[in-house]
Amino acid sequence: MTAIVDRIEDNNIAVLEINGGEKFLDVPLSELPEGTSQGDVLTGEEGNWQRDTEATNKRTLEILSLFNKLFKKD
């Protein structure tokens, strides 16, 4: 399963977006890899999550590219 960290609430609960927002899952931050932050891509199953650094970096670059196109000044 692939999930995106949508947000972190109260500094201890990560809200994971599953299947493009079809489902949301609240997971204690202590159950996720150390250093997990908003926007990270995670793979695995409940209780066994790994941070997908390559997918996170790719997603970040795609978002930055869209942001730059949106606010491009001519």
Backbone as XML, in Angstrom:
<?xml version="1.0"?>
<chain id="A" units="angstrom">
  <residue number="1" name="MET">
    <atom name="N" x="0.851" y="-1.165" z="0.000"/>
    <atom name="CA" x="0.000" y="0.000" z="0.000"/>
    <atom name="C" x="0.905" y="1.239" z="0.000"/>
  </residue>
  <residue number="2" name="THR">
    <atom name="N" x="0.483" y="2.259" z="-0.711"/>
    <atom name="CA" x="1.200" y="3.532" z="-0.741"/>
    <atom name="C" x="0.335" y="4.596" z="-0.089"/>
  </residue>
  <residue number="3" name="ALA">
    <atom name="N" x="0.975" y="5.422" z="0.730"/>
    <atom name="CA" x="0.260" y="6.482" z="1.432"/>
    <atom name="C" x="1.093" y="7.754" z="1.398"/>
  </residue>
  <residue number="4" name="ILE">
    <atom name="N" x="0.410" y="8.882" z="1.502"/>
    <atom name="CA" x="1.076" y="10.180" z="1.590"/>
    <atom name="C" x="0.696" y="10.786" z="2.933"/>
  </residue>
  <residue number="5" name="VAL">
    <atom name="N" x="1.691" y="11.327" z="3.625"/>
    <atom name="CA" x="1.408" y="11.989" z="4.895"/>
    <atom name="C" x="0.732" y="13.316" z="4.574"/>
  </residue>
  <residue number="6" name="ASP">
    <atom name="N" x="-0.567" y="13.366" z="4.794"/>
    <atom name="CA" x="-1.356" y="14.558" z="4.505"/>
    <atom name="C" x="-1.059" y="15.661" z="5.509"/>
  </residue>
  <residue number="7" name="ARG">
    <atom name="N" x="-0.994" y="15.279" z="6.785"/>
    <atom name="CA" x="-0.707" y="16.259" z="7.837"/>
    <atom name="C" x="-0.355" y="15.518" z="9.118"/>
  </residue>
  <residue number="8" name="ILE">
    <atom name="N" x="0.203" y="16.274" z="10.054"/>
    <atom name="CA" x="0.493" y="15.738" z="11.379"/>
    <atom name="C" x="-0.285" y="16.583" z="12.378"/>
  </residue>
  <residue number="9" name="GLU">
    <atom name="N" x="-1.091" y="15.917" z="13.185"/>
    <atom name="CA" x="-1.946" y="16.610" z="14.149"/>
    <atom name="C" x="-1.427" y="16.399" z="15.567"/>
  </residue>
  <residue number="10" name="ASP">
    <atom name="N" x="-1.476" y="17.454" z="16.358"/>
    <atom name="CA" x="-1.096" y="17.397" z="17.776"/>
    <atom name="C" x="0.312" y="16.839" z="17.994"/>
  </residue>
  <residue number="11" name="ASN">
    <atom name="N" x="1.175" y="16.965" z="17.002"/>
    <atom name="CA" x="2.565" y="16.491" z="17.069"/>
    <atom name="C" x="2.706" y="14.994" z="17.335"/>
  </residue>
  <residue number="12" name="ASN">
    <atom name="N" x="1.619" y="14.228" z="17.212"/>
    <atom name="CA" x="1.777" y="12.794" z="17.465"/>
    <atom name="C" x="0.889" y="11.883" z="16.609"/>
  </residue>
  <residue number="13" name="ILE">
    <atom name="N" x="0.032" y="12.450" z="15.764"/>
    <atom name="CA" x="-0.817" y="11.643" z="14.882"/>
    <atom name="C" x="-0.586" y="12.069" z="13.433"/>
  </residue>
  <residue number="14" name="ALA">
    <atom name="N" x="-0.197" y="11.113" z="12.600"/>
    <atom name="CA" x="-0.045" y="11.382" z="11.170"/>
    <atom name="C" x="-1.327" y="10.944" z="10.469"/>
  </residue>
  <residue number="15" name="VAL">
    <atom name="N" x="-1.868" y="11.822" z="9.640"/>
    <atom name="CA" x="-3.044" y="11.487" z="8.839"/>
    <atom name="C" x="-2.521" y="11.083" z="7.462"/>
  </residue>
  <residue number="16" name="LEU">
    <atom name="N" x="-2.714" y="9.810" z="7.122"/>
    <atom name="CA" x="-2.219" y="9.278" z="5.855"/>
    <atom name="C" x="-3.335" y="9.256" z="4.828"/>
  </residue>
  <residue number="17" name="GLU">
    <atom name="N" x="-3.014" y="9.721" z="3.625"/>
    <atom name="CA" x="-3.948" y="9.689" z="2.499"/>
    <atom name="C" x="-3.668" y="8.420" z="1.706"/>
  </residue>
  <residue number="18" name="ILE">
    <atom name="N" x="-4.701" y="7.618" z="1.543"/>
    <atom name="CA" x="-4.580" y="6.349" z="0.831"/>
    <atom name="C" x="-5.360" y="6.446" z="-0.479"/>
  </residue>
  <residue number="19" name="ASN">
    <atom name="N" x="-4.792" y="5.906" z="-1.555"/>
    <atom name="CA" x="-5.476" y="5.852" z="-2.856"/>
    <atom name="C" x="-5.987" y="7.206" z="-3.319"/>
  </residue>
  <residue number="20" name="GLY">
    <atom name="N" x="-5.137" y="8.210" z="-3.286"/>
    <atom name="CA" x="-5.502" y="9.519" z="-3.808"/>
    <atom name="C" x="-6.629" y="10.204" z="-3.059"/>
  </residue>
  <residue number="21" name="GLY">
    <atom name="N" x="-6.751" y="9.932" z="-1.778"/>
    <atom name="CA" x="-7.766" y="10.594" z="-0.973"/>
    <atom name="C" x="-9.039" y="9.798" z="-0.793"/>
  </residue>
  <residue number="22" name="GLU">
    <atom name="N" x="-9.050" y="8.571" z="-1.335"/>
    <atom name="CA" x="-10.206" y="7.691" z="-1.184"/>
    <atom name="C" x="-10.439" y="7.333" z="0.279"/>
  </residue>
  <residue number="23" name="LYS">
    <atom name="N" x="-9.343" y="7.245" z="1.019"/>
    <atom name="CA" x="-9.394" y="6.823" z="2.416"/>
    <atom name="C" x="-8.318" y="7.579" z="3.189"/>
  </residue>
  <residue number="24" name="PHE">
    <atom name="N" x="-8.596" y="7.868" z="4.451"/>
    <atom name="CA" x="-7.612" y="8.492" z="5.328"/>
    <atom name="C" x="-7.425" y="7.599" z="6.547"/>
  </residue>
  <residue number="25" name="LEU">
    <atom name="N" x="-6.192" y="7.542" z="7.020"/>
    <atom name="CA" x="-5.855" y="6.664" z="8.123"/>
    <atom name="C" x="-5.056" y="7.459" z="9.147"/>
  </residue>
  <residue number="26" name="ASP">
    <atom name="N" x="-5.492" y="7.443" z="10.406"/>
    <atom name="CA" x="-4.758" y="8.098" z="11.485"/>
    <atom name="C" x="-3.781" y="7.095" z="12.087"/>
  </residue>
  <residue number="27" name="VAL">
    <atom name="N" x="-2.498" y="7.464" z="12.103"/>
    <atom name="CA" x="-1.458" y="6.573" z="12.604"/>
    <atom name="C" x="-0.602" y="7.336" z="13.609"/>
  </residue>
  <residue number="28" name="PRO">
    <atom name="N" x="-0.333" y="6.743" z="14.769"/>
    <atom name="CA" x="0.575" y="7.405" z="15.709"/>
    <atom name="C" x="1.937" y="7.636" z="15.043"/>
  </residue>
  <residue number="29" name="LEU">
    <atom name="N" x="2.467" y="8.821" z="15.195"/>
    <atom name="CA" x="3.753" y="9.168" z="14.594"/>
    <atom name="C" x="4.845" y="8.205" z="15.053"/>
  </residue>
  <residue number="30" name="SER">
    <atom name="N" x="4.699" y="7.667" z="16.249"/>
    <atom name="CA" x="5.689" y="6.728" z="16.785"/>
    <atom name="C" x="5.749" y="5.423" z="15.988"/>
  </residue>
  <residue number="31" name="GLU">
    <atom name="N" x="4.723" y="5.124" z="15.183"/>
    <atom name="CA" x="4.704" y="3.907" z="14.365"/>
    <atom name="C" x="5.308" y="4.119" z="12.980"/>
  </residue>
  <residue number="32" name="LEU">
    <atom name="N" x="5.713" y="5.347" z="12.692"/>
    <atom name="CA" x="6.278" y="5.668" z="11.377"/>
    <atom name="C" x="7.784" y="5.860" z="11.499"/>
  </residue>
  <residue number="33" name="PRO">
    <atom name="N" x="8.502" y="5.784" z="10.369"/>
    <atom name="CA" x="9.948" y="5.973" z="10.423"/>
    <atom name="C" x="10.313" y="7.327" z="11.045"/>
  </residue>
  <residue number="34" name="GLU">
    <atom name="N" x="11.402" y="7.342" z="11.784"/>
    <atom name="CA" x="11.872" y="8.576" z="12.412"/>
    <atom name="C" x="12.083" y="9.654" z="11.354"/>
  </residue>
  <residue number="35" name="GLY">
    <atom name="N" x="11.636" y="10.859" z="11.643"/>
    <atom name="CA" x="11.803" y="11.973" z="10.716"/>
    <atom name="C" x="10.681" y="12.119" z="9.704"/>
  </residue>
  <residue number="36" name="THR">
    <atom name="N" x="9.658" y="11.280" z="9.780"/>
    <atom name="CA" x="8.527" y="11.381" z="8.857"/>
    <atom name="C" x="7.882" y="12.754" z="8.980"/>
  </residue>
  <residue number="37" name="SER">
    <atom name="N" x="7.577" y="13.363" z="7.828"/>
    <atom name="CA" x="6.962" y="14.691" z="7.852"/>
    <atom name="C" x="5.880" y="14.793" z="6.781"/>
  </residue>
  <residue number="38" name="GLN">
    <atom name="N" x="5.145" y="15.889" z="6.839"/>
    <atom name="CA" x="4.060" y="16.139" z="5.892"/>
    <atom name="C" x="4.586" y="16.050" z="4.468"/>
  </residue>
  <residue number="39" name="GLY">
    <atom name="N" x="3.838" y="15.367" z="3.602"/>
    <atom name="CA" x="4.216" y="15.235" z="2.201"/>
    <atom name="C" x="5.026" y="13.994" z="1.883"/>
  </residue>
  <residue number="40" name="ASP">
    <atom name="N" x="5.525" y="13.295" z="2.897"/>
    <atom name="CA" x="6.310" y="12.085" z="2.649"/>
    <atom name="C" x="5.444" y="10.991" z="2.039"/>
  </residue>
  <residue number="41" name="VAL">
    <atom name="N" x="6.053" y="10.206" z="1.166"/>
    <atom name="CA" x="5.399" y="9.032" z="0.595"/>
    <atom name="C" x="5.866" y="7.824" z="1.402"/>
  </residue>
  <residue number="42" name="LEU">
    <atom name="N" x="4.911" y="7.035" z="1.859"/>
    <atom name="CA" x="5.209" y="5.840" z="2.638"/>
    <atom name="C" x="4.692" y="4.618" z="1.903"/>
  </residue>
  <residue number="43" name="THR">
    <atom name="N" x="5.379" y="3.497" z="2.075"/>
    <atom name="CA" x="4.906" y="2.228" z="1.535"/>
    <atom name="C" x="4.850" y="1.226" z="2.676"/>
  </residue>
  <residue number="44" name="GLY">
    <atom name="N" x="4.001" y="0.238" z="2.525"/>
    <atom name="CA" x="3.904" y="-0.807" z="3.538"/>
    <atom name="C" x="2.481" y="-1.061" z="3.948"/>
  </residue>
  <residue number="45" name="GLU">
    <atom name="N" x="2.329" y="-1.520" z="5.157"/>
    <atom name="CA" x="1.030" y="-1.845" z="5.735"/>
    <atom name="C" x="0.985" y="-1.273" z="7.135"/>
  </residue>
  <residue number="46" name="GLU">
    <atom name="N" x="-0.191" y="-1.254" z="7.719"/>
    <atom name="CA" x="-0.329" y="-0.754" z="9.084"/>
    <atom name="C" x="0.679" y="-1.456" z="9.993"/>
  </residue>
  <residue number="47" name="GLY">
    <atom name="N" x="1.408" y="-0.668" z="10.751"/>
    <atom name="CA" x="2.395" y="-1.205" z="11.678"/>
    <atom name="C" x="3.742" y="-1.493" z="11.055"/>
  </residue>
  <residue number="48" name="ASN">
    <atom name="N" x="3.863" y="-1.367" z="9.737"/>
    <atom name="CA" x="5.132" y="-1.663" z="9.061"/>
    <atom name="C" x="5.317" y="-0.717" z="7.876"/>
  </residue>
  <residue number="49" name="TRP">
    <atom name="N" x="5.543" y="0.558" z="8.161"/>
    <atom name="CA" x="5.681" y="1.576" z="7.121"/>
    <atom name="C" x="7.147" y="1.897" z="6.873"/>
  </residue>
  <residue number="50" name="GLN">
    <atom name="N" x="7.484" y="2.144" z="5.607"/>
    <atom name="CA" x="8.815" y="2.605" z="5.228"/>
    <atom name="C" x="8.656" y="3.885" z="4.418"/>
  </residue>
  <residue number="51" name="ARG">
    <atom name="N" x="9.599" y="4.799" z="4.609"/>
    <atom name="CA" x="9.583" y="6.044" z="3.840"/>
    <atom name="C" x="10.180" y="5.753" z="2.470"/>
  </residue>
  <residue number="52" name="ASP">
    <atom name="N" x="9.475" y="6.142" z="1.420"/>
    <atom name="CA" x="9.950" y="5.976" z="0.046"/>
    <atom name="C" x="10.583" y="7.294" z="-0.381"/>
  </residue>
  <residue number="53" name="THR">
    <atom name="N" x="11.882" y="7.406" z="-0.145"/>
    <atom name="CA" x="12.602" y="8.656" z="-0.394"/>
    <atom name="C" x="12.547" y="9.052" z="-1.861"/>
  </residue>
  <residue number="54" name="GLU">
    <atom name="N" x="12.709" y="8.093" z="-2.752"/>
    <atom name="CA" x="12.688" y="8.390" z="-4.190"/>
    <atom name="C" x="11.326" y="8.947" z="-4.611"/>
  </residue>
  <residue number="55" name="ALA">
    <atom name="N" x="10.249" y="8.311" z="-4.183"/>
    <atom name="CA" x="8.904" y="8.778" z="-4.535"/>
    <atom name="C" x="8.604" y="10.128" z="-3.890"/>
  </residue>
  <residue number="56" name="THR">
    <atom name="N" x="9.085" y="10.328" z="-2.659"/>
    <atom name="CA" x="8.886" y="11.612" z="-1.980"/>
    <atom name="C" x="9.585" y="12.723" z="-2.746"/>
  </residue>
  <residue number="57" name="ASN">
    <atom name="N" x="10.834" y="12.487" z="-3.142"/>
    <atom name="CA" x="11.588" y="13.503" z="-3.891"/>
    <atom name="C" x="10.942" y="13.792" z="-5.237"/>
  </residue>
  <residue number="58" name="LYS">
    <atom name="N" x="10.489" y="12.753" z="-5.931"/>
    <atom name="CA" x="9.838" y="12.931" z="-7.232"/>
    <atom name="C" x="8.562" y="13.756" z="-7.075"/>
  </residue>
  <residue number="59" name="ARG">
    <atom name="N" x="7.776" y="13.432" z="-6.066"/>
    <atom name="CA" x="6.521" y="14.156" z="-5.816"/>
    <atom name="C" x="6.800" y="15.617" z="-5.476"/>
  </residue>
  <residue number="60" name="THR">
    <atom name="N" x="7.814" y="15.861" z="-4.675"/>
    <atom name="CA" x="8.182" y="17.232" z="-4.305"/>
    <atom name="C" x="8.567" y="18.039" z="-5.536"/>
  </residue>
  <residue number="61" name="LEU">
    <atom name="N" x="9.367" y="17.456" z="-6.427"/>
    <atom name="CA" x="9.771" y="18.153" z="-7.650"/>
    <atom name="C" x="8.572" y="18.427" z="-8.557"/>
  </residue>
  <residue number="62" name="GLU">
    <atom name="N" x="7.641" y="17.475" z="-8.649"/>
    <atom name="CA" x="6.438" y="17.678" z="-9.466"/>
    <atom name="C" x="5.590" y="18.822" z="-8.915"/>
  </residue>
  <residue number="63" name="ILE">
    <atom name="N" x="5.447" y="18.873" z="-7.608"/>
    <atom name="CA" x="4.664" y="19.942" z="-6.980"/>
    <atom name="C" x="5.335" y="21.291" z="-7.189"/>
  </residue>
  <residue number="64" name="LEU">
    <atom name="N" x="6.651" y="21.351" z="-7.024"/>
    <atom name="CA" x="7.379" y="22.608" z="-7.245"/>
    <atom name="C" x="7.249" y="23.073" z="-8.689"/>
  </residue>
  <residue number="65" name="SER">
    <atom name="N" x="7.303" y="22.132" z="-9.630"/>
    <atom name="CA" x="7.155" y="22.476" z="-11.039"/>
    <atom name="C" x="5.769" y="23.060" z="-11.313"/>
  </residue>
  <residue number="66" name="LEU">
    <atom name="N" x="4.730" y="22.434" z="-10.768"/>
    <atom name="CA" x="3.369" y="22.955" z="-10.939"/>
    <atom name="C" x="3.221" y="24.333" z="-10.299"/>
  </residue>
  <residue number="67" name="PHE">
    <atom name="N" x="3.788" y="24.497" z="-9.131"/>
    <atom name="CA" x="3.740" y="25.780" z="-8.426"/>
    <atom name="C" x="4.414" y="26.867" z="-9.262"/>
  </residue>
  <residue number="68" name="ASN">
    <atom name="N" x="5.587" y="26.548" z="-9.819"/>
    <atom name="CA" x="6.311" y="27.525" z="-10.637"/>
    <atom name="C" x="5.541" y="27.886" z="-11.900"/>
  </residue>
  <residue number="69" name="LYS">
    <atom name="N" x="4.886" y="26.917" z="-12.525"/>
    <atom name="CA" x="4.075" y="27.202" z="-13.712"/>
    <atom name="C" x="2.877" y="28.077" z="-13.360"/>
  </residue>
  <residue number="70" name="LEU">
    <atom name="N" x="2.278" y="27.809" z="-12.231"/>
    <atom name="CA" x="1.102" y="28.551" z="-11.795"/>
    <atom name="C" x="1.428" y="30.015" z="-11.518"/>
  </residue>
  <residue number="71" name="PHE">
    <atom name="N" x="2.583" y="30.252" z="-10.927"/>
    <atom name="CA" x="2.951" y="31.609" z="-10.538"/>
    <atom name="C" x="4.043" y="32.213" z="-11.416"/>
  </residue>
  <residue number="72" name="LYS">
    <atom name="N" x="4.206" y="31.655" z="-12.612"/>
    <atom name="CA" x="5.219" y="32.139" z="-13.546"/>
    <atom name="C" x="4.901" y="33.572" z="-13.959"/>
  </residue>
  <residue number="73" name="LYS">
    <atom name="N" x="5.911" y="34.410" z="-13.899"/>
    <atom name="CA" x="5.739" y="35.807" z="-14.308"/>
    <atom name="C" x="6.363" y="35.992" z="-15.684"/>
  </residue>
  <residue number="74" name="ASP">
    <atom name="N" x="5.619" y="36.609" z="-16.567"/>
    <atom name="CA" x="6.118" y="36.854" z="-17.932"/>
    <atom name="C" x="6.689" y="38.244" z="-18.053"/>
  </residue>
</chain>
